[in-house]
């Protein structure tokens, strides 16, 4: 479906693509990987016709619809969230706006104008039906809810949304287009962990194919059937998900190292022969011939990949058993509680992740604990010998742009022992050689995050408070950060939307809700399992409580009743969908009747009244469906 032949692109002296070729079909679900600067975003721009190539050819199958989501989009709109989402069908949305306007003013029109207006309304209704506009509205609401919007948000203006939520609207518009193939450039950047799970399920079950740039290993493992790697100007396709890709690369690396060593032995042996022959006049010409032949041999190159990192935490001071204890914390803004009744305890060596949907107050809770904000009620206290340090979500606030990387790290140290670790710590976070003399101002978002994390780890704290430390990091940097924190001997309280990071670091999950906080032992996968089986495995905080007023028999009846109620709602939802489809069919048949009767006749008025009644019923059924759909999702 998309075929590329010998693509070449240079940016000045830098080679981005050196005769790369590939052939993607419309069903392929492909993860696009490569180090920063390898050309991942550039390739997506080329395929979406937003970047010109120097050489090569790209062909797509006829009538193939390709949709592209860049990393950042500036969305300027004063429409409501739902209207802006539906605006992806611009012609249909314009017709719907015209229909609404006509319906609002038709009673005030003169009789001769009313006839033309009704004819126009009939035409628009026919167009909307033929293009299944009502179903598009339902689909738009489903996608918006999946992306973290609530029913009451639909009428809110887009202009008041944060940048992250504006990107969600852009993503919703894109998904509604029903393209044959999608180009996604880091679509999960602005999604929280709950919304990521929905998006993953959506892509996993989608019929369309895609080329996806994503720095979330869990995503690449669970939705990709192929991995396309960009490396030093070349591109290669691998079958399988990201973990399988890494296994294949490891196997190739091992085979290459064996071949490299064998080649080095052969070269050494031949050079020894050449040197012996050079010493004899009768063999000198043969030696020259052998040397020329050896020089033509293509040398096997071994990449210099970083191994497992090892950090020095010798100056770590052990705290008491209880590191932090919080009781009944609450925080409100403008008389609205973000959260309340938050109580929990952190023990030495625990690595606890706070999870919640956006807007519940994860960052606010971290700011309370790190004493940047004051709570409206409740209290907390640190344990014996606890020394904490924080990692900010926004590094622009804490890094001095005028400093070099080395100067910025030196600024965070107080002892000679700390200063002695700077170089090795920077090397562990991929700053080597002259990289340490780069100004903070010229660093990318990911590089700034790495500098900030080095500063945190240099301070010999025994309690780390980390707000989204994986932001802007590529896969290699995330892996290095994960290794560092796994080696860290202290307590960590962190927020992250990276599933692989949560699964491999967290030993405890703290679920933050508006009405309190609930603790779960284990990592994020364990948390999901416990949530799924809450009827059997209660939240840790409630596990030892016995519900009063119910015997075991009554408990069984209660569980049975809840299951029965769930099935009843699912059945009602199915019936509503059938009713909506029936009303849409009846509406279309009624619209066609306008062609039979002249305007102003009794029959024409009767058809108009019938159509209005059908539309009223259709609206009621859609509202009932929406309410029931939300209940089942919750």
N, C-alpha and C positions, 0 to 999 in steps of 0.2 A: 504493500500500500504506500509506504514511504521508502523510496530508494535513493541512496546517496552514493555518488561515484567520484572518488578521488578528490574529496574536498580539501582545499588548501586555504589557509588564512594566517597572515602574519600581522602582528601589531608592532610596527617598527622592526627592530632586530629580533623580537621574540616570536618564535614559531608556535602558533596555537594548534593548528591542524596541518599534518603533513600527509596528504593523499589518503585520507580515511574514507572508507566505504562501508555501507551497511544496508540491510533490507528489513524493515519492520512491517509486520502485518497488523491489521486493525484489532486483532485479539490479543496481541502481545502486551504483557504487563512487565515493563522494564524499569529497573533501577539504574540511574545514571550516576556513576561514582568516579572519583578522582580527587587528587589533592587540590587545595586552593590554588587558583590560577591555571588549572588544567583546561579550562574552557567549557565547563558544564553549562553555565548560564548562557554563554555565547552560542553553544550548539542549539539550545532551545530557541534563541532569538533567530538563528539562521532558518530553522525549520518553520518558524512562524512568520518568516519573510520580513523580519525587522532588522536583520543584519546581512550585509552583502558579503559574499565570499570572493576570494582572489581568483580561485580556479575551482573547477569541478562542476557537478551537475546534480540537481535534486529533482526527482519526479514523484508525483503523487497520483494515485488512481483518480479517475474522473469522478466528480460529485462527492469526493471525500471531504468531510467537514472536520477541520482541525481547530481545536480551541486551546488557547495559551493563557496561563496564569503566571505573570512575572512575580519576582520577589516582593516588590512594593508597587502599589498603585495609588495614585492620588485620586480619591473619589470625592468629588464636589457635587452635592445634591441637597436640595431642600425638600425632596419628596419624603414620604413615609418609608419605613424599612420595607414593608411589603410592596408598595408601589415601585420603589427603586429596584427591587428584585425582579418584579414582573416586567420592568422596563427592558429586560434583556430580549423580550419580544416586542420591540418598539412599535411596529405597525399595529399589532393586536392591542397593545396597551393604549395607543392613541385612539383606536376605535372605541375601546371600553370607556375612556374618558369622555369621548364625544357622546356615547350612549347615555352616560350618567348625566351629562349636561342637558341633553334633550329631554330626558325623563323629568328633570327638575323644572324645566320651563315650558313643557308642552301645554300645561293647563292655561298658561298666560298668552299663548299664541292665538292669532286670528284664525278663523276657520279655514281660509285658503292656505295659510302657512302650516296649519296642523296636518293637513293631508300629506304634504311633502315631508314633514318631520316624521310622521308615522311610517311612511315608505322607507325613509332613510334608516329609522330604527329597525325596521324589519330586515333590511339589507345587512345592517351591522350585526344584529342578533344571529343571522344566518352565517355570516363570516366567522363570528366568535364560536358558534357551534361546530362548524366544519373544521375549525382548528382546535377544537376541544379546550377552549379557554378556561372553562370551569375546572377541568381536571388539572390544568397548569397551575391554577390558583391553589388547589389542594396540594399539588406536588411542591409548590414554592413554600407553603406553610410547613410541610413535613421537613423539608431541607433546612429551613430556618430554625425550626425547633431542634433538629439534630445538631445544628451548629451553635446551640446554646442560647437562642433567643426564646423569650416567653410570648404567650399569646398577647399579653398586654403591651408588648414591645412593638408589635406590628405597625401600630399607628404613630409611633414616635418618629421624629425627624432624624434622617441620616446625619445631618450636620452636627448633631449633638453627640454622636458616637465617638469613642476613642479610635485611634488609628487601627488597633487590633480588630475591633468589631467592624470597622469599615471594610477591612480585608475579608472578613467573614461574609459580608454582603456581596462583595465582588466574587468570592468563591461560590456562593449560592447562585448568583446569576450565571456563572460559568457552567455549573453542574446542570442547570435547567436547559441548557442549549442542546442537550442530547447529541453531542458531537460523536464522530466515529473514533476519534483519537484525541487524547488530551496531552498537553505539555505542561507539567506542573513544576514550578521552580520554588522549592521549599514551602509547600502549602501548609505545613503544620507549624510554621514559625509563630503564628498568633493564636494557636489553639491550646486550650488547657487539656489535661489528661483525660477528662470525661469526653470532651468533644473529639479528641484524637481517636478514642475508641470507636465512637460513632462513625467518624470519617474512614477509619480503617475497615470497618464492617461494610460501609457503603462501597468502597473501592474493591474490596474482596469479592463482592457479589455483583459488581457492575459488568455489563456485557461489553463495554467499550475497552479499548486498550489505552495504554499511556506510557509516556517516558517521564520518569519522576526523579527529580533531584531532592534528596531528603537526607538529613543527618541523624535520623533516628533508626538505629539498627533493628529495633523490634518491627518497625514499619516495613523495612526492606526485606526482613525475613518472612513476614506473614502475608505480603500481597504481591511480591515480585516472582515471576517465573524465569526471568532472565536478568543478568547484570551486564551493562555495557560500561566498560572501563576506559577512561581517557588517561593516558600516561605518556608524557614527553612527546606530544604531538601525534601519537598513534591511538587507535581505538580498537578494542576487542570485545566480542560478545561471549558471555559465559552462560551456559544453561544452569538454572537453579537459582535459589535465593542468595542473600548476602553471605550467610554462614557457609553455604556450599561453595560460593565463589572464593571465600577466604581459604577453604580447605584445598581447592584446586590450585590457588596461588601458592600455598605452602608446599604442595606436592611438586609444582613446577620449580619452585625455588630450591628445594632439596635436590631435584634432578639436575638443575643448572649448576649447583655448587659441585656436584660430583663430576659433571662434564668439565667445569672450570678447572678443578684440581687435576683431572686427567690431561687436559690440554696444557696446563702449566708444566706437568711432568714431561710431556712430549716435547715441548719447546725447550726445556732445560736440557733434555737428552740430545736433541738435534744441535743446540748451540755448543754443547761439549764436543760433538763430532766435528762441527764447523771449525771450532777453535783448534782442534788437533790437526785438521787438514790444512789450515792456514800456515801452520809451522813448516809444512813441507812444500817445496816449490812445485813438485809434480802434482800436488793435490789442490793447489791454490785456486785454480779456475773452477774446480768442482765445488770448493768451499763457497766461492762467490755465487755459483749457481744455486746451491742449497740455501744460501742466505736470502737471495731474491725470492725463491720459492716460499720460504718461511715468512717473509714480510708480507706476502699476499694472503696469508691465512687470516681469516676474519677472527678477531679475538672475542672470546666470550666475556661479556660484561656482567659483573655482579653489582646490583644496586646496594647502596649503603642504607639499609633500613635499621631503624632504632630497635633495639631489643627491649626486654622488660625493664622498666625503670626501678631503681632502688633508692629510697630516700633515707636520710639520716634524721631520726627523731631522738637522739641520745639525751638532749637537754629537756625532754618532756617531764613535767612535774605531775605526779599522780594526784588527782583530786579525791574527795570523799566519795562514799558509795552513791549518795544522792547528789546529782549535779544540779538539778533544777526542780522546783516544786511550785506549781501554779494552782491557785484556788479561785474559782468564780470570777475570772476575768471577763470584762465586757468592754465594748467600745462602740460609741455611736457618733454619727455625724448628722447635724440638723435634726435632732430628736429621733433619728432612725437608727436602730441598733444594727450594726454590721454583724456582730456576734455577741452572745452573752453566755453565762454559766460555763465558762471554759476552765476545766480543771484537769491537770495531768501531772505526771512525774517522770523525769528522765533520770536513768541510772548511768553510772560510769560505764563507758565503752559502747553504749547504745548508739545506733545510727538511725535516727527517726526522721521519717518524711511526713510533711504535712500535705494532705491532699484535700482538694475542694474545688468546686466550680469557680470560674472567674467571678469576682465581685463579693465573695463570702468573707475575704479578709485575711488571706494567707500572709501577704506582705505586712499588713497591719499588725498581725500577731507577732511576727518576727521583730517589728519595730518597737512593740511594747516590751518584749523581752530584752532587746538590746538597748532599751532606755532612751530611744529616740522619741517615743510618744508616751503619754500617760494614759492609763486605763481609767474608765469612768467608774469602775467598781472592781472589787477583788484585789488580790495581791499575789506576788511571787517572790521567791528568794532563791539565791544560788547556794550551793552546798559549800563545804569546807574546801579551801584552796583552789577554788574555780577561777580560771582566767579565760575570758571569752574574747573572741574577735569575730567581726562580721564581714561578710562579702555582700556588697551592694548589687542590686539588680542593674542599676544604671551606673556604669563606670565613668561616665562623663562628669559625675559629681565628685569623684574621689581621686581621679588621676590628674596630675599636673602635666598639661600638654607640652610645656616648655622643657620638661626633663627628658633625658634619654631613658631607655628601659633600665639600664644599670643604675642610673641616678635615682630613679623612682623606687627601685628595690632597696637601695642603700638607705633611703629615707625611712624605710619601715623597720630598719634594724637598730638595736641599741647596744649590742655587745659584739666583741670581736668574734665570738663563736658563731653568732648569727651571720655576720658579714662574710665569714669564711665559707658559708654554705650557699651564697648567692649564685655563683657560677654554676655549680652542680644542679641547683634547683631550677635555674633558667634553662639549662640543657635538658632536664627532664621534661620541661614544658616547651620544647622545640625552639628555643632561642640559642643559637650557637654562633661562634665567630663574631663577625661584625654586626649581627642582628642586635646585639646588646647595646649598640650605639645609635640605634634608630630612635628618633624622637617619638614620644607618645602621640603627638599630633598626626603622624602619618600612618599609624597602625590601623588595621581593620578592627571591626567589632570583636571578632574572635581573638585577635592578638591582644587587645586591651583586657579582655577577660582573663587571658592566661597570665598577663603581668599582675593583675589584681589577685589572682589565686596564689601566685608565688609570694606576693607580699603577705598574704594571710598565713601561709604555711611557715614563713620565716620568723613569725613572732612567738613561736613556742607556746601557743595557747593550748589549753587542754579541753576547750569547748568551742567548736566552730558553729557559727550561725550563718547559713549560706542561702541566699535568695536567688534561685535560678542560676546556678553556676555553669550550667551547660548551654546557656544562651549563646548563639552565634558561633559555637564551636563545631568544627568538622568532625568526622568520625574518628580520625586518628587522635585529635586533641581530646575528645571525650574519653577515649580509651585510656589515654595517659592520666587524665584527671581521675578517672575511676580507679586506676591502679594506685595513684597517690593516696586517695581517700580510704581505699581498702587497707593500705599499709598504716594509715594514721592510727595511733593507739588511743586517741581520745574519743570524746562524745561529739556527735554531729547532729544538728537539727537543721533540716534543709527543705527547700521547695524546689521541685523539678517536674517538668512535663515530659521528660524522656523516659519511656517505659523500660528500656534496657538498663538505664542508670538506676531506676527505682528497684528493679528486680535484683540487681547485682550489688547494691550498696545497702539498702534499707534492711534493718533488722526489726523495725517496728513502724507501723503506719498509724498516723494520727489523723482521723477524718474530722475536719472542721465543718460544722454546720451553723446556721444562724442561732440555734438553740443550745449549742454545747459542742463538746469534743469527745470522740470515742476512739479508744485505742485498740489496735489489732496487732498481735504478734506476727512476725514474719515479714516477708517482702510484699511487693504490690500484687504479685500473682496469688500469694496466700490470702491477702486482703480480699481480692475479688472472689476467691473460693468461699471465704467465710461470709461475705455479703450475700452470695448466691444461696448459701445454706443457712441463712439467719434463723429460720424457723427451728433448726436443729442446733446449730452452733451460734449461740448468742454473742453479741458484742462483748468483749472482755469485761467491760465495766459492769455489765448486767448479768454475767455468766453465773454468779452465785446467788442471784435473787430468785425467789420463787413467786410466781404470779399468784396473787391471792384471789380467791373466789372461783377458781377453776380446779376441778379434779382432773385426773388423767383422762377420764372418759370425756369430760367436758372440753379438755384441750383438743382431743381428737375431733370432737364435733365442730369446734371452732376452726381448726385447720381445714376440715372437710367443707365447712361453710365458705371459707375464704377461697378455696379452690373452685367451688361451685360458682361463686360470684365472679371470679376471673373468667371462667368459661362462658358464663352468661354475657359478660361484657364483650368478649371476643365474638360471640354469636351475634349480638346486637350490632357490632361494628360491621360485620359482614353483611347483615341485612340492610344497614344504612347505605353501604356502598352499592348494593343492588338497587335500592330505591332511588338513589341519586342517578344511576345509569338509566333507569326507567324514565325518570323525570326529564333527563337530558334528551332522550329519544322522543318523548312526547312533546317537548319544547320545539325540537327541530321540525316535527310533523306539523305542529301548529303554525310555525313561522311560514311554512310553505302554503298554508291556506290563504294568506294575504294575496297571493297571486290570482285567486279565483274570484274574490269579491271586490267590487269598487269601493273606494273610500267614501264614507258617509252612510253606507247602507247598514241595515240592522245586523246583517251577517258579519260585516266588517267589525262593527262595535262588539259583537259577541265574541269574535276571535280575539280581539284586543283584550277584553276582560278575562278570557280564558288564559291568555298568555301571561297576563299580570299575576293571576292566581298561581300558575305553574312556577313562575319565577319566585314568588313569595315562598311557596313550599320548598323549592330547591334551596333557597337561602337558609331556611329553617333546618333542613336536613344536613346541609354542609356545616352549619354551626354545631348541631348535635354531634356530627361525626368528629369535628375538631375537638370538642370537649371530651368525648369518649377516648379519642386517640391519645390526648394528653394524659388522661387518667391511667390508661394502660401503660404508657411510657414511664409514668412516675411510680 
